[in-house]
Amino acid sequence: MQGLAGGLAGGLLGSLLFGGTGHASPGGFGGGGIGLMDIAILGLILYLAYRFFKKRREQNAAAASYYGTPPQADNYEGFSQTGGSYAYGTAHEPVRGYSQLEQGIDQIRRYDPGFDEERFKETVQDLFFRIQAGWMNRSLEGIESILTGEMADFFRREFESMRQRNVINRLENIAIRKVELAEAWQEAGNEYITVLITANLLDYTVDATTREVVEGDKLNPVKFKEFWTFTRDIGAPGWRLSAIDQA
C-alpha cells in the first residue's frame, strides 16, 4: 500500500516490532507502546486492504472472462497461426494448424467424396501435356473443352499473333519435376484448385517457313515454375484450365 495508508501501517507495525519506540509512527502512534486504539486502527487498515485486493481480483477475473483467455496447460507456450486459422500448441505436442488448402479440399469432398489428391495430380499432368501440344500446334483442336472460355479466347489471340508473325513456339523434352497443390476453394457454384508445377523443357521459337531459331535455345533446357488453376462446376467430373501465373 502507498500514501497515507502506507504510513499508518508502517507506524503501527513499527510500534509492534520495536516495542513502542515510535519509529516511523505518524501522529504520535506508538509513543507509549501499542494500545487498544492502535489495534483497532491496524485491524481496520488490514480489513480495507483485504477488500481492496479482493475487488481487484474480481475485476481481473471478470475482464478475462469477457475478452477470453487461451486454454491453460503446464507446458503451454502460446498459439501459432497457419493459413488464417489459429491452433494452440505445447512444447511437447505441437498442434498443426488447419490450413486454407485443407479447408478447400474438405469442401470439395463434401460433394465429391471420392476426390483423391494424387489422382488429381495425375489428371493435371495429362492436361498439362495436352495443352502444351495444342500450344505448339497453334490450334484449339482437342483442347478447347479443357479450357475455360476466357482461356480459350486468350489462346486464340496468341495463336493468331504467332501466325501473323509466322513463328512457332516449340516446347520439347518436357519433364515435370513436381506437382504441388497450392490452393483450393469454392466460389459462385464453382470449385477451384491451384497447383504449382515445376518442370524442365526446351523452349524456343522458330520461323514457320525456314525453321530457323529466332528466339530461345534449342539445346539447353530451362527450368520453370508456374501456377496453373483448374476449375469445374461443384461436383462435376471434368476440370478446365482457368489461369496460368508465373511463380
ZAROZA-267574 format. One record per residue (C-alpha): x, z, y; residue in one letter; residue number from 1. Coordinates in nm, 2 decimals, decimal comma. Example, Ala and Ser with C-alpha at 12.3 -4.5 7.8 and 13.67 -1.06 7.14 Angstrom:
2
{x=1,23 z=0,78 y=-0,45 res=A n=1};
{x=1,37 z=0,71 y=-0,11 res=S n=2};
END
This chain:
247
{x=0,00 z=0,00 y=0,00 res=M n=1};
{x=0,11 z=-0,07 y=0,35 res=Q n=2};
{x=0,04 z=0,05 y=0,71 res=G n=3};
{x=-0,13 z=0,38 y=0,78 res=L n=4};
{x=-0,24 z=0,45 y=0,42 res=A n=5};
{x=0,11 z=0,40 y=0,30 res=G n=6};
{x=0,24 z=0,65 y=0,55 res=G n=7};
{x=-0,01 z=0,91 y=0,45 res=L n=8};
{x=0,05 z=0,86 y=0,08 res=A n=9};
{x=0,43 z=0,88 y=0,13 res=G n=10};
{x=0,40 z=1,21 y=0,33 res=G n=11};
{x=0,18 z=1,38 y=0,07 res=L n=12};
{x=0,40 z=1,26 y=-0,22 res=L n=13};
{x=0,70 z=1,39 y=-0,03 res=G n=14};
{x=0,53 z=1,73 y=0,00 res=S n=15};
{x=0,48 z=1,74 y=-0,37 res=L n=16};
{x=0,83 z=1,62 y=-0,46 res=L n=17};
{x=1,02 z=1,82 y=-0,21 res=F n=18};
{x=0,83 z=2,15 y=-0,21 res=G n=19};
{x=0,68 z=2,13 y=0,14 res=G n=20};
{x=0,99 z=2,04 y=0,34 res=T n=21};
{x=0,79 z=1,79 y=0,55 res=G n=22};
{x=1,00 z=1,48 y=0,46 res=H n=23};
{x=0,81 z=1,16 y=0,57 res=A n=24};
{x=0,49 z=1,35 y=0,63 res=S n=25};
{x=0,30 z=1,24 y=0,94 res=P n=26};
{x=0,07 z=1,46 y=1,14 res=G n=27};
{x=0,22 z=1,79 y=1,01 res=G n=28};
{x=0,11 z=1,74 y=0,65 res=F n=29};
{x=0,32 z=1,94 y=0,40 res=G n=30};
{x=0,48 z=2,16 y=0,67 res=G n=31};
{x=0,40 z=2,47 y=0,46 res=G n=32};
{x=0,35 z=2,33 y=0,12 res=G n=33};
{x=0,06 z=2,14 y=-0,03 res=I n=34};
{x=-0,29 z=2,29 y=0,02 res=G n=35};
{x=-0,64 z=2,21 y=-0,08 res=L n=36};
{x=-0,70 z=1,97 y=0,21 res=M n=37};
{x=-0,38 z=1,78 y=0,11 res=D n=38};
{x=-0,50 z=1,74 y=-0,24 res=I n=39};
{x=-0,84 z=1,62 y=-0,12 res=A n=40};
{x=-0,69 z=1,36 y=0,11 res=I n=41};
{x=-0,45 z=1,24 y=-0,16 res=L n=42};
{x=-0,74 z=1,21 y=-0,41 res=G n=43};
{x=-0,94 z=1,01 y=-0,15 res=L n=44};
{x=-0,64 z=0,77 y=-0,09 res=I n=45};
{x=-0,59 z=0,72 y=-0,46 res=L n=46};
{x=-0,96 z=0,65 y=-0,51 res=Y n=47};
{x=-0,96 z=0,40 y=-0,23 res=L n=48};
{x=-0,66 z=0,23 y=-0,37 res=A n=49};
{x=-0,82 z=0,21 y=-0,71 res=Y n=50};
{x=-1,14 z=0,05 y=-0,56 res=R n=51};
{x=-0,92 z=-0,20 y=-0,36 res=F n=52};
{x=-0,72 z=-0,33 y=-0,66 res=F n=53};
{x=-1,03 z=-0,33 y=-0,88 res=K n=54};
{x=-1,21 z=-0,55 y=-0,63 res=K n=55};
{x=-0,91 z=-0,79 y=-0,61 res=R n=56};
{x=-0,90 z=-0,82 y=-0,99 res=R n=57};
{x=-1,28 z=-0,91 y=-1,00 res=E n=58};
{x=-1,24 z=-1,17 y=-0,72 res=Q n=59};
{x=-0,94 z=-1,33 y=-0,90 res=N n=60};
{x=-1,13 z=-1,34 y=-1,23 res=A n=61};
{x=-1,44 z=-1,50 y=-1,06 res=A n=62};
{x=-1,22 z=-1,76 y=-0,89 res=A n=63};
{x=-1,05 z=-1,85 y=-1,22 res=A n=64};
{x=-1,39 z=-1,89 y=-1,39 res=S n=65};
{x=-1,52 z=-2,11 y=-1,11 res=Y n=66};
{x=-1,23 z=-2,35 y=-1,09 res=Y n=67};
{x=-1,14 z=-2,35 y=-1,45 res=G n=68};
{x=-0,82 z=-2,24 y=-1,63 res=T n=69};
{x=-0,64 z=-2,41 y=-1,91 res=P n=70};
{x=-0,66 z=-2,26 y=-2,26 res=P n=71};
{x=-0,40 z=-1,99 y=-2,32 res=Q n=72};
{x=-0,17 z=-1,96 y=-2,61 res=A n=73};
{x=0,15 z=-1,77 y=-2,68 res=D n=74};
{x=0,36 z=-2,09 y=-2,68 res=N n=75};
{x=0,15 z=-2,28 y=-2,42 res=Y n=76};
{x=0,36 z=-2,50 y=-2,20 res=E n=77};
{x=0,11 z=-2,68 y=-1,98 res=G n=78};
{x=-0,05 z=-3,02 y=-2,01 res=F n=79};
{x=0,06 z=-3,38 y=-2,04 res=S n=80};
{x=-0,11 z=-3,69 y=-1,92 res=Q n=81};
{x=-0,13 z=-4,01 y=-2,13 res=T n=82};
{x=-0,34 z=-4,31 y=-2,02 res=G n=83};
{x=-0,55 z=-4,11 y=-1,78 res=G n=84};
{x=-0,67 z=-3,85 y=-2,04 res=S n=85};
{x=-0,53 z=-3,50 y=-2,05 res=Y n=86};
{x=-0,41 z=-3,32 y=-2,36 res=A n=87};
{x=-0,29 z=-2,96 y=-2,38 res=Y n=88};
{x=0,03 z=-2,91 y=-2,57 res=G n=89};
{x=0,25 z=-2,63 y=-2,71 res=T n=90};
{x=0,62 z=-2,61 y=-2,76 res=A n=91};
{x=0,58 z=-2,62 y=-3,14 res=H n=92};
{x=0,28 z=-2,85 y=-3,19 res=E n=93};
{x=0,26 z=-3,12 y=-2,92 res=P n=94};
{x=-0,08 z=-3,29 y=-2,89 res=V n=95};
{x=-0,07 z=-3,67 y=-2,83 res=R n=96};
{x=-0,30 z=-3,79 y=-2,56 res=G n=97};
{x=-0,59 z=-4,02 y=-2,63 res=Y n=98};
{x=-0,48 z=-4,34 y=-2,46 res=S n=99};
{x=-0,69 z=-4,60 y=-2,29 res=Q n=100};
{x=-0,59 z=-4,85 y=-2,56 res=L n=101};
{x=-0,72 z=-4,62 y=-2,84 res=E n=102};
{x=-1,04 z=-4,57 y=-2,64 res=Q n=103};
{x=-1,08 z=-4,95 y=-2,61 res=G n=104};
{x=-1,02 z=-5,01 y=-2,98 res=I n=105};
{x=-1,27 z=-4,74 y=-3,07 res=D n=106};
{x=-1,53 z=-4,91 y=-2,85 res=Q n=107};
{x=-1,46 z=-5,24 y=-3,03 res=I n=108};
{x=-1,50 z=-5,07 y=-3,37 res=R n=109};
{x=-1,85 z=-4,94 y=-3,28 res=R n=110};
{x=-1,98 z=-5,30 y=-3,30 res=Y n=111};
{x=-1,72 z=-5,43 y=-3,54 res=D n=112};
{x=-1,63 z=-5,15 y=-3,79 res=P n=113};
{x=-1,41 z=-5,38 y=-3,99 res=G n=114};
{x=-1,18 z=-5,46 y=-3,69 res=F n=115};
{x=-0,81 z=-5,43 y=-3,80 res=D n=116};
{x=-0,52 z=-5,43 y=-3,56 res=E n=117};
{x=-0,28 z=-5,60 y=-3,79 res=E n=118};
{x=-0,52 z=-5,87 y=-3,89 res=R n=119};
{x=-0,59 z=-5,93 y=-3,52 res=F n=120};
{x=-0,22 z=-5,97 y=-3,45 res=K n=121};
{x=-0,21 z=-6,24 y=-3,72 res=E n=122};
{x=-0,50 z=-6,42 y=-3,55 res=T n=123};
{x=-0,32 z=-6,40 y=-3,22 res=V n=124};
{x=-0,01 z=-6,57 y=-3,38 res=Q n=125};
{x=-0,23 z=-6,85 y=-3,52 res=D n=126};
{x=-0,40 z=-6,91 y=-3,18 res=L n=127};
{x=-0,06 z=-6,90 y=-3,01 res=F n=128};
{x=0,09 z=-7,18 y=-3,22 res=F n=129};
{x=-0,23 z=-7,39 y=-3,19 res=R n=130};
{x=-0,24 z=-7,36 y=-2,81 res=I n=131};
{x=0,13 z=-7,44 y=-2,78 res=Q n=132};
{x=0,08 z=-7,75 y=-2,98 res=A n=133};
{x=-0,21 z=-7,86 y=-2,76 res=G n=134};
{x=0,01 z=-7,80 y=-2,45 res=W n=135};
{x=0,28 z=-8,03 y=-2,59 res=M n=136};
{x=0,02 z=-8,30 y=-2,67 res=N n=137};
{x=-0,13 z=-8,26 y=-2,32 res=R n=138};
{x=-0,47 z=-8,25 y=-2,48 res=S n=139};
{x=-0,75 z=-8,01 y=-2,53 res=L n=140};
{x=-0,85 z=-8,17 y=-2,86 res=E n=141};
{x=-0,86 z=-7,90 y=-3,12 res=G n=142};
{x=-0,80 z=-7,61 y=-2,88 res=I n=143};
{x=-1,09 z=-7,62 y=-2,63 res=E n=144};
{x=-1,30 z=-7,40 y=-2,85 res=S n=145};
{x=-1,04 z=-7,12 y=-2,84 res=I n=146};
{x=-1,01 z=-7,12 y=-2,46 res=L n=147};
{x=-1,25 z=-6,98 y=-2,20 res=T n=148};
{x=-1,40 z=-7,22 y=-1,96 res=G n=149};
{x=-1,16 z=-7,11 y=-1,68 res=E n=150};
{x=-0,85 z=-7,15 y=-1,91 res=M n=151};
{x=-0,97 z=-7,49 y=-2,03 res=A n=152};
{x=-1,00 z=-7,61 y=-1,67 res=D n=153};
{x=-0,65 z=-7,48 y=-1,59 res=F n=154};
{x=-0,51 z=-7,66 y=-1,89 res=F n=155};
{x=-0,69 z=-7,98 y=-1,80 res=R n=156};
{x=-0,54 z=-7,98 y=-1,44 res=R n=157};
{x=-0,19 z=-7,91 y=-1,58 res=E n=158};
{x=-0,22 z=-8,20 y=-1,83 res=F n=159};
{x=-0,34 z=-8,43 y=-1,56 res=E n=160};
{x=-0,04 z=-8,33 y=-1,34 res=S n=161};
{x=0,20 z=-8,39 y=-1,62 res=M n=162};
{x=0,05 z=-8,74 y=-1,69 res=R n=163};
{x=0,08 z=-8,83 y=-1,32 res=Q n=164};
{x=0,45 z=-8,72 y=-1,32 res=R n=165};
{x=0,49 z=-8,90 y=-1,66 res=N n=166};
{x=0,65 z=-8,59 y=-1,82 res=V n=167};
{x=0,60 z=-8,39 y=-2,14 res=I n=168};
{x=0,69 z=-8,02 y=-2,17 res=N n=169};
{x=0,85 z=-7,97 y=-2,51 res=R n=170};
{x=0,83 z=-7,63 y=-2,69 res=L n=171};
{x=1,02 z=-7,63 y=-3,01 res=E n=172};
{x=1,17 z=-7,39 y=-3,27 res=N n=173};
{x=0,92 z=-7,12 y=-3,16 res=I n=174};
{x=0,99 z=-6,78 y=-3,33 res=A n=175};
{x=0,76 z=-6,49 y=-3,25 res=I n=176};
{x=0,96 z=-6,17 y=-3,25 res=R n=177};
{x=0,68 z=-5,92 y=-3,18 res=K n=178};
{x=0,31 z=-5,89 y=-3,10 res=V n=179};
{x=0,20 z=-5,56 y=-2,95 res=E n=180};
{x=-0,14 z=-5,45 y=-2,84 res=L n=181};
{x=-0,13 z=-5,35 y=-2,47 res=A n=182};
{x=-0,49 z=-5,31 y=-2,35 res=E n=183};
{x=-0,84 z=-5,31 y=-2,49 res=A n=184};
{x=-1,17 z=-5,27 y=-2,31 res=W n=185};
{x=-1,53 z=-5,39 y=-2,28 res=Q n=186};
{x=-1,69 z=-5,53 y=-1,97 res=E n=187};
{x=-2,01 z=-5,71 y=-1,89 res=A n=188};
{x=-2,10 z=-5,78 y=-2,25 res=G n=189};
{x=-1,75 z=-5,90 y=-2,35 res=N n=190};
{x=-1,46 z=-5,75 y=-2,53 res=E n=191};
{x=-1,10 z=-5,80 y=-2,42 res=Y n=192};
{x=-0,77 z=-5,73 y=-2,58 res=I n=193};
{x=-0,43 z=-5,80 y=-2,41 res=T n=194};
{x=-0,12 z=-5,84 y=-2,63 res=V n=195};
{x=0,24 z=-5,86 y=-2,53 res=L n=196};
{x=0,41 z=-6,15 y=-2,71 res=I n=197};
{x=0,79 z=-6,16 y=-2,74 res=T n=198};
{x=0,93 z=-6,49 y=-2,86 res=A n=199};
{x=1,22 z=-6,73 y=-2,86 res=N n=200};
{x=1,19 z=-7,11 y=-2,82 res=L n=201};
{x=1,34 z=-7,43 y=-2,69 res=L n=202};
{x=1,16 z=-7,50 y=-2,36 res=D n=203};
{x=1,24 z=-7,83 y=-2,18 res=Y n=204};
{x=1,07 z=-8,12 y=-2,01 res=T n=205};
{x=1,14 z=-8,49 y=-2,09 res=V n=206};
{x=1,04 z=-8,82 y=-1,93 res=D n=207};
{x=0,75 z=-8,95 y=-2,13 res=A n=208};
{x=0,90 z=-9,30 y=-2,13 res=T n=209};
{x=1,27 z=-9,25 y=-2,17 res=T n=210};
{x=1,26 z=-8,91 y=-2,35 res=R n=211};
{x=1,55 z=-8,80 y=-2,13 res=E n=212};
{x=1,56 z=-8,43 y=-2,04 res=V n=213};
{x=1,45 z=-8,38 y=-1,68 res=V n=214};
{x=1,43 z=-8,01 y=-1,68 res=E n=215};
{x=1,53 z=-7,72 y=-1,91 res=G n=216};
{x=1,77 z=-7,71 y=-2,20 res=D n=217};
{x=1,70 z=-7,86 y=-2,54 res=K n=218};
{x=2,00 z=-7,69 y=-2,71 res=L n=219};
{x=1,98 z=-7,33 y=-2,60 res=N n=220};
{x=1,67 z=-7,13 y=-2,68 res=P n=221};
{x=1,52 z=-6,89 y=-2,43 res=V n=222};
{x=1,36 z=-6,55 y=-2,48 res=K n=223};
{x=1,03 z=-6,47 y=-2,30 res=F n=224};
{x=0,77 z=-6,20 y=-2,29 res=K n=225};
{x=0,41 z=-6,29 y=-2,19 res=E n=226};
{x=0,08 z=-6,10 y=-2,18 res=F n=227};
{x=-0,20 z=-6,30 y=-2,35 res=W n=228};
{x=-0,55 z=-6,17 y=-2,30 res=T n=229};
{x=-0,82 z=-6,27 y=-2,55 res=F n=230};
{x=-1,20 z=-6,22 y=-2,52 res=T n=231};
{x=-1,52 z=-6,26 y=-2,72 res=R n=232};
{x=-1,88 z=-6,16 y=-2,69 res=D n=233};
{x=-1,93 z=-5,80 y=-2,81 res=I n=234};
{x=-1,93 z=-5,81 y=-3,19 res=G n=235};
{x=-1,88 z=-6,19 y=-3,21 res=A n=236};
{x=-1,64 z=-6,33 y=-3,47 res=P n=237};
{x=-1,43 z=-6,57 y=-3,25 res=G n=238};
{x=-1,16 z=-6,49 y=-2,99 res=W n=239};
{x=-1,07 z=-6,71 y=-2,70 res=R n=240};
{x=-0,77 z=-6,71 y=-2,47 res=L n=241};
{x=-0,87 z=-6,60 y=-2,12 res=S n=242};
{x=-0,54 z=-6,53 y=-1,94 res=A n=243};
{x=-0,16 z=-6,56 y=-1,96 res=I n=244};
{x=0,07 z=-6,35 y=-1,74 res=D n=245};
{x=0,44 z=-6,31 y=-1,73 res=Q n=246};
{x=0,57 z=-5,97 y=-1,84 res=A n=247};
END
